[in-house]
Amino acid sequence: MRRVEDIQAWQNARGLVHENHKLTAEGSPVGEFDYRKSIRNVVVSSTSNLAEGFVQKSEKTFARFPDIAGGSTGLRTPDSRL
């Protein structure tokens, strides 16, 4: 693989980012802004973590980052109101 965008997990995470932004863009009261922003940041962190692991150029090091990315998405799960 030459680019992080070639990784299927990254592509899936990127799709979730787009879907999440659609879901949180409409119908949320102004008071929910911080919550929406938090949810969006959690989802974006998945792609960021995968990209960070990709640039490490070591398969052993990269192998840790999908777990880190998955952990990031679970940060808000118990608190999710979407």
C-alpha positions, 0 to 999 in steps of 0.5 A: 500500500502506498497511501493510507487511503488504500486501507479498507479500514480507513475507507470505512472510517472515512465513510462513517465521518461523512455519515456522522456529519450528515446525522449531526448537521440537522435538527440539533438544538443550539445547546447540543453544539458541544455534544455534536462537536464531541461526537464528530471529533470522536469519529474523525479520530479514527481516520487520524489514528489509522493515518498516524499508524500508517506513517510509522512505516513499520508493520508491527507498529501499524498493527496497534493503530486499528485497535487505537482507532476502534477504542476512540470510537467507543469513547462516546458510546455509553453517552450516545444520544444519537 
